[in-house]
Amino acid sequence: MLEAVATLPIALLVLVAMVNLGFAVYAQQAAQNAANYGARVGSTAQNCRSCAAYVAASQTVQQTLLRNARVEILAPGGVVGSVLKIRVTGEVPNLMGPLMALVGGGQGSGPLHVSADAVFRAEGW
């Protein structure tokens, strides 16, 4: 019984840390996939490349667990050969934040923020 009392909090802390790391990796990959998809759609569009990129990235990010997601067009990719650059940002819950607040680590108690950029050259035919 004494061994269980001593090891259970540590095991639970490790479990929560692993889940938190999973959230962070998932969020980063979701943001990167949305940015890549949006930039690819925008680079192949024949008119209003930035509009197509924005819509595609926004729709993709809505299908994920990212909260407060935002899509920004950094370079519009207007003519063939020009650069289309898109950024997707968002956040996921930080499970370790409340635990760190209990032990006095107030830093990082908010959600985990992620950001991803994608760059494609505008195609044309």
N, CA, C and O of each residue as an XYZ file, in Angstrom:
500
protein
N       0.822     -1.194      0.000
C       0.000      0.000      0.000
C       0.869      1.262      0.000
O       0.588      2.225     -0.713
N       1.897      1.236      0.789
C       2.792      2.381      0.883
C       3.520      2.623     -0.442
O       3.722      3.769     -0.842
N       3.910      1.550     -1.113
C       4.577      1.687     -2.411
C       3.627      2.292     -3.445
O       4.040      3.116     -4.261
N       2.371      1.890     -3.412
C       1.381      2.431     -4.350
C       1.162      3.921     -4.107
O       1.051      4.701     -5.053
N       1.102      4.306     -2.848
C       0.917      5.710     -2.513
C       2.115      6.537     -2.985
O       1.956      7.690     -3.384
N       3.297      5.955     -2.938
C       4.500      6.687     -3.339
C       4.645      6.758     -4.860
O       5.119      7.769     -5.379
N       4.252      5.717     -5.577
C       4.494      5.683     -7.029
C       3.313      6.149     -7.870
O       3.514      6.575     -9.008
N       2.108      6.085     -7.360
C       0.935      6.466     -8.156
C       0.967      7.930     -8.613
O       0.695      8.187     -9.786
N       1.281      8.891     -7.757
C       1.337     10.281     -8.254
C       2.385     10.477     -9.356
O       2.157     11.224    -10.308
N       3.507      9.817     -9.226
C       4.547      9.946    -10.248
C       4.080      9.311    -11.553
O       4.293      9.878    -12.625
N       3.454      8.155    -11.477
C       2.959      7.486    -12.677
C       1.875      8.325    -13.351
O       1.852      8.426    -14.577
N       0.984      8.922    -12.577
C      -0.057      9.779    -13.146
C       0.532     11.035    -13.779
O       0.058     11.482    -14.823
N       1.548     11.601    -13.163
C       2.201     12.776    -13.721
C       2.855     12.447    -15.068
O       2.755     13.224    -16.017
N       3.513     11.309    -15.141
C       4.128     10.881    -16.399
C       3.054     10.644    -17.451
O       3.239     11.012    -18.611
N       1.945     10.041    -17.073
C       0.846      9.790    -18.014
C       0.268     11.103    -18.548
O       0.045     11.237    -19.752
N       0.028     12.056    -17.671
C      -0.503     13.358    -18.100
C       0.509     14.077    -18.989
O       0.122     14.724    -19.962
N       1.785     13.972    -18.674
C       2.816     14.599    -19.500
C       2.850     13.977    -20.892
O       3.036     14.691    -21.877
N       2.677     12.675    -20.992
C       2.666     12.012    -22.293
C       1.447     12.420    -23.114
O       1.562     12.643    -24.319
N       0.300     12.520    -22.487
C      -0.907     12.968    -23.188
C      -0.739     14.408    -23.642
O      -1.138     14.760    -24.753
N      -0.154     15.240    -22.798
C       0.086     16.640    -23.142
C       1.039     16.746    -24.339
O       0.821     17.558    -25.238
N       2.072     15.942    -24.346
C       2.988     15.916    -25.484
C       2.263     15.458    -26.748
O       2.514     15.983    -27.833
N       1.373     14.490    -26.611
C       0.568     14.044    -27.752
C      -0.299     15.169    -28.307
O      -0.407     15.329    -29.523
N      -0.917     15.947    -27.422
C      -1.710     17.107    -27.859
C      -0.843     18.091    -28.639
O      -1.247     18.593    -29.688
N       0.351     18.360    -28.117
C       1.241     19.327    -28.769
C       1.671     18.846    -30.151
O       1.676     19.628    -31.102
N       2.029     17.583    -30.272
C       2.446     17.034    -31.561
C       1.279     17.020    -32.538
O       1.438     17.376    -33.705
N       0.106     16.609    -32.063
C      -1.079     16.606    -32.920
C      -1.391     18.014    -33.428
O      -1.664     18.206    -34.613
N      -1.348     18.984    -32.537
C      -1.677     20.358    -32.914
C      -0.698     20.891    -33.953
O      -1.102     21.544    -34.915
N       0.588     20.612    -33.758
C       1.587     21.084    -34.711
C       1.372     20.440    -36.083
O       1.457     21.118    -37.107
N       1.098     19.154    -36.104
C       0.878     18.462    -37.372
C      -0.414     18.929    -38.046
O      -0.457     19.068    -39.268
N      -1.451     19.167    -37.270
C      -2.715     19.648    -37.838
C      -2.539     21.025    -38.467
O      -3.052     21.288    -39.555
N      -1.815     21.898    -37.784
C      -1.562     23.237    -38.333
C      -0.705     23.149    -39.594
O      -0.966     23.854    -40.569
N       0.316     22.289    -39.582
C       1.182     22.148    -40.747
C       0.418     21.563    -41.942
O       0.593     22.016    -43.073
N      -0.413     20.574    -41.694
C      -1.202     19.984    -42.778
C      -2.175     20.995    -43.375
O      -2.335     21.058    -44.594
N      -2.822     21.781    -42.525
C      -3.759     22.790    -43.026
C      -3.032     23.845    -43.852
O      -3.530     24.268    -44.895
N      -1.860     24.271    -43.393
C      -1.089     25.267    -44.140
C      -0.624     24.701    -45.484
O      -0.719     25.375    -46.510
N      -0.125     23.468    -45.477
C       0.322     22.843    -46.725
C      -0.820     22.678    -47.711
O      -0.670     22.969    -48.897
N      -1.962     22.212    -47.222
C      -3.096     22.002    -48.115
C      -3.590     23.328    -48.690
O      -3.861     23.429    -49.887
N      -3.704     24.329    -47.846
C      -4.145     25.635    -48.324
C      -3.201     26.225    -49.355
O      -3.639     26.760    -50.373
N      -1.905     26.128    -49.090
C      -0.924     26.673    -50.039
C      -0.942     25.891    -51.353
O      -0.794     26.476    -52.426
N      -1.120     24.597    -51.272
C      -1.159     23.789    -52.500
C      -2.389     24.127    -53.334
O      -2.289     24.285    -54.551
N      -3.537     24.236    -52.694
C      -4.758     24.601    -53.419
C      -4.613     25.992    -54.025
O      -4.985     26.213    -55.178
N      -4.079     26.917    -53.260
C      -3.891     28.276    -53.765
C      -2.896     28.349    -54.912
O      -3.070     29.147    -55.833
N      -1.860     27.531    -54.868
C      -0.848     27.582    -55.929
C      -1.363     27.028    -57.251
O      -0.841     27.374    -58.311
N      -2.374     26.181    -57.201
C      -2.915     25.613    -58.440
C      -4.166     26.328    -58.917
O      -4.656     26.043    -60.009
N      -4.688     27.242    -58.131
C      -5.889     27.988    -58.536
C      -5.541     28.923    -59.696
O      -4.421     29.425    -59.787
N      -6.491     29.143    -60.559
C      -6.241     29.990    -61.727
C      -6.606     31.459    -61.481
O      -6.130     32.343    -62.194
N      -7.433     31.718    -60.494
C      -7.757     33.104    -60.157
C      -7.920     33.219    -58.647
O      -8.371     32.278    -57.993
N      -7.564     34.334    -58.115
C      -7.609     34.637    -56.678
C      -6.971     33.512    -55.856
O      -7.635     32.821    -55.083
N      -5.681     33.360    -56.051
C      -4.936     32.284    -55.385
C      -5.023     32.396    -53.857
O      -5.187     31.394    -53.161
N      -4.913     33.607    -53.357
C      -4.954     33.775    -51.904
C      -6.329     33.441    -51.346
O      -6.434     32.923    -50.235
N      -7.388     33.731    -52.104
C      -8.752     33.386    -51.660
C      -8.906     31.875    -51.547
O      -9.424     31.367    -50.552
N      -8.449     31.158    -52.578
C      -8.550     29.697    -52.580
C      -7.724     29.095    -51.452
O      -8.157     28.144    -50.801
N      -6.537     29.644    -51.219
C      -5.677     29.141    -50.154
C      -6.319     29.364    -48.787
O      -6.307     28.474    -47.937
N      -6.871     30.539    -48.582
C      -7.497     30.865    -47.296
C      -8.677     29.941    -47.013
O      -8.805     29.408    -45.911
N      -9.535     29.756    -48.009
C     -10.724     28.914    -47.828
C     -10.323     27.466    -47.555
O     -10.869     26.830    -46.653
N      -9.373     26.943    -48.327
C      -8.960     25.551    -48.154
C      -8.325     25.317    -46.783
O      -8.627     24.324    -46.122
N      -7.451     26.225    -46.355
C      -6.814     26.078    -45.046
C      -7.830     26.234    -43.916
O      -7.762     25.514    -42.919
N      -8.763     27.162    -44.062
C      -9.787     27.366    -43.027
C     -10.680     26.147    -42.881
O     -11.000     25.743    -41.763
N     -11.083     25.561    -43.992
C     -11.926     24.371    -43.938
C     -11.171     23.187    -43.342
O     -11.741     22.398    -42.588
N      -9.904     23.067    -43.677
C      -9.104     21.962    -43.141
C      -8.900     22.106    -41.644
O      -8.993     21.122    -40.911
N      -8.628     23.301    -41.185
C      -8.357     23.503    -39.761
C      -9.640     23.353    -38.919
O      -9.560     23.053    -37.728
N     -10.798     23.557    -39.519
C     -12.051     23.381    -38.788
C     -12.316     21.914    -38.459
O     -13.094     21.616    -37.553
N     -11.682     21.004    -39.181
C     -11.874     19.575    -38.959
C     -10.916     19.023    -37.911
O     -10.877     17.813    -37.691
N     -10.150     19.882    -37.270
C      -9.174     19.451    -36.270
C      -9.615     19.898    -34.879
O     -10.676     20.499    -34.709
N      -8.785     19.596    -33.897
C      -9.071     19.991    -32.511
C      -8.465     21.344    -32.146
O      -8.515     21.748    -30.984
N      -7.897     22.044    -33.116
C      -7.308     23.351    -32.831
C      -8.387     24.353    -32.443
O      -9.431     24.443    -33.088
N      -8.120     25.100    -31.386
C      -9.027     26.159    -30.964
C      -8.420     27.504    -31.336
O      -7.203     27.646    -31.454
N      -9.282     28.474    -31.516
C      -8.857     29.831    -31.882
C      -7.905     29.814    -33.076
O      -6.914     30.543    -33.108
N      -8.222     28.981    -34.042
C      -7.363     28.857    -35.223
C      -7.481     30.104    -36.086
O      -8.555     30.691    -36.219
N      -6.357     30.492    -36.667
C      -6.317     31.665    -37.528
C      -5.465     31.352    -38.752
O      -4.399     30.745    -38.643
N      -5.947     31.773    -39.912
C      -5.229     31.577    -41.170
C      -4.823     32.952    -41.688
O      -5.652     33.858    -41.769
N      -3.553     33.105    -42.035
C      -3.048     34.367    -42.569
C      -2.363     34.104    -43.905
O      -1.630     33.127    -44.057
N      -2.607     34.972    -44.854
C      -1.901     34.926    -46.121
C      -0.739     35.918    -46.028
O      -0.959     37.124    -45.916
N       0.483     35.415    -46.074
C       1.661     36.268    -45.925
C       2.177     36.782    -47.268
O       2.735     37.877    -47.345
N       1.991     35.997    -48.315
C       2.358     36.419    -49.673
C       1.289     35.874    -50.610
O       1.026     34.671    -50.585
N       0.655     36.716    -51.443
C      -0.533     36.302    -52.186
C      -0.287     35.407    -53.394
O      -1.225     34.748    -53.841
N       0.905     35.349    -53.937
C       1.151     34.486    -55.093
C       0.323     34.867    -56.300
O      -0.342     34.018    -56.893
N       0.354     36.120    -56.666
C      -0.505     36.634    -57.727
C      -0.248     36.096    -59.117
O      -1.182     35.623    -59.765
N       0.982     36.148    -59.602
C       1.265     35.728    -60.971
C       2.001     34.393    -60.957
O       2.526     33.976    -59.925
N       2.035     33.732    -62.100
C       2.690     32.438    -62.219
C       4.162     32.573    -61.836
O       4.858     33.469    -62.313
N       4.624     31.680    -60.975
C       6.004     31.701    -60.516
C       6.236     32.482    -59.237
O       7.296     32.356    -58.623
N       5.268     33.286    -58.824
C       5.439     34.045    -57.579
C       5.159     33.138    -56.377
O       4.624     32.039    -56.523
N       5.522     33.610    -55.216
C       5.425     32.807    -53.998
C       4.089     33.045    -53.299
O       3.651     34.183    -53.130
N       3.455     31.949    -52.899
C       2.255     31.985    -52.065
C       2.664     31.448    -50.699
O       3.084     30.296    -50.586
N       2.546     32.269    -49.666
C       2.938     31.867    -48.316
C       1.741     32.014    -47.399
O       1.047     33.031    -47.414
N       1.510     30.983    -46.598
C       0.349     30.962    -45.711
C       0.803     30.524    -44.320
O       1.714     29.707    -44.187
N       0.163     31.071    -43.287
C       0.462     30.705    -41.894
C      -0.838     30.310    -41.195
O      -1.854     30.996    -41.307
N      -0.784     29.203    -40.481
C      -1.918     28.737    -39.678
C      -1.460     28.693    -38.228
O      -0.429     28.098    -37.911
N      -2.228     29.324    -37.352
C      -1.927     29.305    -35.920
C      -3.148     28.793    -35.167
O      -4.276     28.881    -35.653
N      -2.909     28.261    -33.986
C      -4.000     27.764    -33.158
C      -3.475     27.359    -31.793
O      -2.307     27.576    -31.472
N      -4.336     26.780    -31.008
C      -3.942     26.349    -29.666
C      -4.735     25.119    -29.253
O      -5.832     24.865    -29.750
N      -4.151     24.363    -28.332
C      -4.799     23.205    -27.727
C      -4.628     23.310    -26.221
O      -3.748     24.031    -25.750
N      -5.454     22.603    -25.457
C      -5.344     22.694    -23.995
C      -3.989     22.203    -23.480
O      -3.407     21.264    -24.022
N      -3.510     22.847    -22.442
C      -2.278     22.446    -21.777
C      -2.655     21.766    -20.473
O      -3.022     22.433    -19.506
N      -2.567     20.454    -20.439
C      -2.956     19.707    -19.247
C      -1.969     19.885    -18.099
O      -2.327     19.727    -16.932
N      -0.733     20.211    -18.436
C       0.281     20.377    -17.395
C       0.191     21.748    -16.724
O       0.746     21.933    -15.640
N      -0.487     22.699    -17.336
C      -0.589     24.039    -16.780
C      -1.153     24.079    -15.376
O      -0.522     24.645    -14.483
N      -2.342     23.485    -15.146
C      -2.876     23.493    -13.772
C      -1.992     22.748    -12.779
O      -1.909     23.132    -11.613
N      -1.332     21.684    -13.236
C      -0.449     20.949    -12.328
C       0.771     21.781    -11.963
O       1.223     21.761    -10.818
N       1.307     22.519    -12.945
C       2.465     23.365    -12.666
C       2.085     24.521    -11.747
O       2.905     24.967    -10.945
N       0.853     25.008    -11.855
C       0.404     26.091    -10.972
C       0.342     25.612     -9.517
O       0.562     26.392     -8.590
N       0.042     24.334     -9.330
C      -0.027     23.796     -7.963
C       1.340     23.783     -7.284
O       1.435     23.956     -6.069
N       2.393     23.578     -8.067
C       3.728     23.513     -7.476
C       4.496     24.821     -7.622
O       5.697     24.874     -7.360
N       3.797     25.876     -8.042
C       4.422     27.181     -8.099
C       5.022     27.560     -9.436
O       5.672     28.600     -9.543
N       4.825     26.754    -10.448
C       5.355     27.081    -11.778
C       4.304     27.773    -12.611
O       3.698     27.146    -13.480
N       4.074     29.038    -12.371
C       3.036     29.782    -13.070
C       3.301     29.968    -14.553
O       2.375     30.256    -15.311
N       4.539     29.810    -14.982
C       4.890     29.956    -16.392
C       4.259     28.819    -17.194
O       4.278     27.665    -16.767
N       3.712     29.147    -18.333
C       3.181     28.111    -19.221
C       1.884     27.492    -18.762
O       1.598     26.343    -19.100
N       1.090     28.226    -17.999
C      -0.149     27.645    -17.502
C      -1.300     27.793    -18.497
O      -2.374     27.233    -18.277
N      -1.096     28.534    -19.581
C      -2.134     28.708    -20.594
C      -2.109     27.586    -21.615
O      -1.394     26.597    -21.447
N      -2.889     27.742    -22.667
C      -2.909     26.707    -23.705
C      -1.597     26.657    -24.480
O      -0.797     27.592    -24.443
N      -1.395     25.543    -25.181
C      -0.215     25.385    -26.026
C      -0.490     26.038    -27.375
O      -1.483     25.717    -28.028
N       0.371     26.941    -27.791
C       0.211     27.651    -29.058
C       1.086     26.999    -30.122
O       2.241     26.654    -29.873
N       0.514     26.838    -31.309
C       1.267     26.274    -32.430
C       1.128     27.191    -33.638
O       0.155     27.933    -33.771
N       2.113     27.120    -34.504
C       2.115     27.914    -35.725
C       2.834     27.125    -36.808
O       3.825     26.447    -36.538
N       2.329     27.216    -38.037
C       2.955     26.519    -39.155
C       2.847     27.375    -40.407
O       1.816     27.997    -40.661
N       3.918     27.399    -41.182
C       3.958     28.129    -42.447
C       4.121     27.142    -43.591
O       4.697     26.066    -43.426
N       3.608     27.522    -44.751
C       3.808     26.737    -45.967
C       4.033     27.706    -47.119
O       3.384     28.748    -47.210
N       4.953     27.347    -47.985
C       5.300     28.186    -49.130
C       5.237     27.335    -50.394
O       5.857     26.274    -50.467
N       4.491     27.799    -51.379
C       4.397     27.152    -52.688
C       4.569     28.222    -53.763
O       4.258     29.392    -53.539
N       5.053     27.824    -54.903
C       5.117     28.728    -56.056
C       3.835     28.592    -56.843
O       3.338     27.482    -57.038
N       3.294     29.705    -57.299
C       2.055     29.711    -58.074
C       2.289     29.024    -59.424
O       3.211     29.377    -60.158
N       1.462     28.064    -59.732
C       1.548     27.328    -60.989
C       0.586     27.919    -62.002
O      -0.355     28.626    -61.639
N       0.814     27.641    -63.219
C      -0.096     28.117    -64.264
C       0.085     27.328    -65.523
O       1.137     26.731    -65.751
N      -0.958     27.322    -66.359
C      -0.887     26.634    -67.649
C      -1.789     27.289    -68.636
O      -1.869     26.853    -69.785
